[in-house]
Amino acid sequence: MARDFDIIVAGAGPVGLALVGSLAGAGLRIALVDPQPAAALADPADDGREIALTDRSVGREDAIGAWAGIPADAVAPLRHMRVLNGPSHYAMHFGAGEGTDGRLGRFAPNHWLRRALHDAVAARADVSLLPGRSVTSIRVEGRAARAVLSDGKALSAGLVVAADTRRSLLRTQQRIPAALHDYRQSMLVCPVEHTLPHGETATAWFEYGRTLVTLPLNGGPLDGGRSSAVMTLDRADADALLALDDRAFGVEVSRRYRNRLGAMRSAGARHAVPVVTAYAQRFVAHRFALLGDAAVGMHPTTAHGFNFGLLGQHALASALRAALDRGADVADPAALRRYESAHRRETRLFFAGAEAVMRLYAVGDSLPARLLRDAALRLGNLPPLRHALAARMHDPDLGI
Ligand SMILES: Cc1cc2nc3c(=O)[nH]c(=O)nc-3n(C[C@H](O)[C@H](O)[C@H](O)COP(=O)(O)OP(=O)(O)OC[C@H]3O[C@@H](n4cnc5c(N)ncnc54)[C@H](O)[C@@H]3O)c2cc1C
């Protein structure tokens, strides 16, 4: 029986889009399904997220033809990182010198990344973009997977790839267990202007039970600067901050950041998302693959979710292309296994380490927790660990 498509990708988020971009010219007919309306996919709303990208990730965006679609003045350099532990003066620093070319990474707004990726794939003749509907179930029947859509239509394909968020419906539906952790916190993001310069330094203050981050952006007052304030807070606290007017928010946020960047004022809309992490026990099944946050949903404070998503889609696209070159089926089990083991190798330890640290900092203010946090920070400053962390930030796929 002829299949409608070679691949159905469920989820036109940045990682699903990137996979479709990486498969350009492979001779595959691809359907890309997403519940968002066409206009929201083509012109995504600003969600306040500034995505830290490694140079390797920028290279991947470029190869897909998406990097050129992001305005140069929307991209800000990251040269230094500082991690502070509560009120302690002990800090962990990563300088640009620890990367390979004087820069640790770059920040680009999430909505620009999504728009540019969409533009790179939407007009392609081999891609059918199916907005306004979701994939509700999948059943494998012989040489095809049959995907049922929310509008009642059914489509067949050789392979279904689910990039359908960290709370992936299709992962559950395929009975793939995942370690899901709900931190019962929200991450609140807001652009702010401040009276002291940021020095192209991202700073994370691990306070007790909350984390306060500033990400350096372009623009702002001449003698000060503009940053993205990123706060991980109890949900009720985040809701209270969302409800303040701009003036009161500026006063409150300056106080919470202890005026480290001087007086702050709100410079745009506030957004909050619940903090949930996920790691799937398997990334593949018969004619099925998990990708992006659906496979590995990192804690957002690590700034690695999308970087790992790009890494995963590259591994999957490469494995599929190699299988097609050998004349194998698009869902060749050996190719899917190759993707799974490469992506697991690259993400598993980092995910586990990040979870241990984030859970340590998410809890309150007890003395044992303080001592453990202090020890963890000092351990992280040992030369071999510092080097490993800086290298990871610079490029998460060293060694592939
Ligand atoms: C505040 C914040 C800051 C972050 N900062 C960074 C950073 O600095 N660096 C970094 O690397 N990462 C960062 N991340 C993580 C990054 O944003 C995510 O890893 C990335 O968005 C994952 O992309 P995705 O395409 O896998 O999933 P998503 O972006 O979640 O997209 C999933 C898509 O699937 C669609 N969908 C859902 N269900 C279905 C279905 N059944 N059928 C079809 N489609 C479906 C949805 O509509 C959506 O479009 C941050 C995250 C947050 C919350």
The ligand as an SDF file (V2000), in Angstrom:
LIG
                    3D

 53 58  0  0  0  0  0  0  0  0999 V2000
   12.1590   30.3010   29.8200 C   0  0  0  0  0  0  0  0  0  0  0  0
   12.9310   29.3260   28.9840 C   0  0  0  0  0  0  0  0  0  0  0  0
   14.2160   29.6400   28.5760 C   0  0  0  0  0  0  0  0  0  0  0  0
   14.9520   28.7550   27.7990 C   0  0  0  0  0  0  0  0  0  0  0  0
   16.2350   29.0720   27.4300 N   0  0  0  0  0  0  0  0  0  0  0  0
   16.9490   28.2080   26.6920 C   0  0  0  0  0  0  0  0  0  0  0  0
   18.3040   28.5250   26.3060 C   0  0  0  0  0  0  0  0  0  0  0  0
   18.8420   29.5750   26.6650 O   0  0  0  0  0  0  0  0  0  0  0  0
   18.9900   27.6310   25.5230 N   0  0  0  0  0  0  0  0  0  0  0  0
   18.4320   26.4510   25.1270 C   0  0  0  0  0  0  0  0  0  0  0  0
   19.1000   25.6750   24.4250 O   0  0  0  0  0  0  0  0  0  0  0  0
   17.1570   26.1320   25.4730 N   0  0  0  0  0  0  0  0  0  0  0  0
   16.4110   26.9710   26.2470 C   0  0  0  0  0  0  0  0  0  0  0  0
   15.1300   26.6550   26.5930 N   0  0  0  0  0  0  0  0  0  0  0  0
   14.5520   25.3750   26.1190 C   0  0  0  0  0  0  0  0  0  0  0  0
   13.9530   25.4860   24.7190 C   0  0  0  0  0  0  0  0  0  0  0  0
   13.0560   26.5790   24.6350 O   0  0  0  0  0  0  0  0  0  0  0  0
   13.2470   24.1610   24.3880 C   0  0  0  0  0  0  0  0  0  0  0  0
   14.1780   23.1160   24.5830 O   0  0  0  0  0  0  0  0  0  0  0  0
   12.7240   24.1200   22.9530 C   0  0  0  0  0  0  0  0  0  0  0  0
   11.6380   25.0080   22.7770 O   0  0  0  0  0  0  0  0  0  0  0  0
   12.2220   22.7150   22.6170 C   0  0  0  0  0  0  0  0  0  0  0  0
   11.7180   22.7140   21.3100 O   0  0  0  0  0  0  0  0  0  0  0  0
   10.7440   21.5360   20.8140 P   0  0  0  0  0  0  0  0  0  0  0  0
   10.4820   21.8470   19.3730 O   0  0  0  0  0  0  0  0  0  0  0  0
   11.2950   20.2180   21.1920 O   0  0  0  0  0  0  0  0  0  0  0  0
    9.4220   21.6840   21.6910 O   0  0  0  0  0  0  0  0  0  0  0  0
    8.3980   22.8680   21.8520 P   0  0  0  0  0  0  0  0  0  0  0  0
    9.0600   24.1930   21.7010 O   0  0  0  0  0  0  0  0  0  0  0  0
    7.6920   22.5730   23.1310 O   0  0  0  0  0  0  0  0  0  0  0  0
    7.3900   22.7010   20.6140 O   0  0  0  0  0  0  0  0  0  0  0  0
    6.5190   21.5880   20.5380 C   0  0  0  0  0  0  0  0  0  0  0  0
    5.5030   21.8080   19.4380 C   0  0  0  0  0  0  0  0  0  0  0  0
    4.6800   20.6390   19.3700 O   0  0  0  0  0  0  0  0  0  0  0  0
    3.3320   21.0340   19.1440 C   0  0  0  0  0  0  0  0  0  0  0  0
    2.4820   19.9110   19.5830 N   0  0  0  0  0  0  0  0  0  0  0  0
    2.1070   19.5890   20.8380 C   0  0  0  0  0  0  0  0  0  0  0  0
    1.3670   18.4630   20.8380 N   0  0  0  0  0  0  0  0  0  0  0  0
    1.2580   18.0630   19.5420 C   0  0  0  0  0  0  0  0  0  0  0  0
    0.6250   16.9640   18.8970 C   0  0  0  0  0  0  0  0  0  0  0  0
   -0.0410   16.0230   19.5820 N   0  0  0  0  0  0  0  0  0  0  0  0
    0.7090   16.8760   17.5440 N   0  0  0  0  0  0  0  0  0  0  0  0
    1.3850   17.7940   16.8350 C   0  0  0  0  0  0  0  0  0  0  0  0
    2.0290   18.8450   17.4010 N   0  0  0  0  0  0  0  0  0  0  0  0
    1.9740   18.9790   18.7380 C   0  0  0  0  0  0  0  0  0  0  0  0
    3.2020   22.3310   19.9410 C   0  0  0  0  0  0  0  0  0  0  0  0
    2.1310   23.1220   19.4560 O   0  0  0  0  0  0  0  0  0  0  0  0
    4.5480   22.9890   19.6960 C   0  0  0  0  0  0  0  0  0  0  0  0
    4.5490   23.8280   18.5640 O   0  0  0  0  0  0  0  0  0  0  0  0
   14.3860   27.5160   27.4030 C   0  0  0  0  0  0  0  0  0  0  0  0
   13.0840   27.1890   27.8170 C   0  0  0  0  0  0  0  0  0  0  0  0
   12.3610   28.0790   28.6100 C   0  0  0  0  0  0  0  0  0  0  0  0
   10.9770   27.6960   29.0760 C   0  0  0  0  0  0  0  0  0  0  0  0
  1  2  1  0
  2  3  1  0
  2 52  2  0
  3  4  2  0
  4  5  1  0
  4 50  1  0
  5  6  2  0
  6  7  1  0
  6 13  1  0
  7  8  2  0
  7  9  1  0
  9 10  1  0
 10 11  2  0
 10 12  1  0
 12 13  2  0
 13 14  1  0
 14 15  1  0
 14 50  1  0
 15 16  1  0
 16 17  1  0
 16 18  1  0
 18 19  1  0
 18 20  1  0
 20 21  1  0
 20 22  1  0
 22 23  1  0
 23 24  1  0
 24 25  2  0
 24 26  1  0
 24 27  1  0
 27 28  1  0
 28 29  2  0
 28 30  1  0
 28 31  1  0
 31 32  1  0
 32 33  1  0
 33 34  1  0
 33 48  1  0
 34 35  1  0
 35 36  1  0
 35 46  1  0
 36 37  1  0
 36 45  1  0
 37 38  2  0
 38 39  1  0
 39 40  1  0
 39 45  2  0
 40 41  1  0
 40 42  2  0
 42 43  1  0
 43 44  2  0
 44 45  1  0
 46 47  1  0
 46 48  1  0
 48 49  1  0
 50 51  2  0
 51 52  1  0
 52 53  1  0
M  END
$$$$
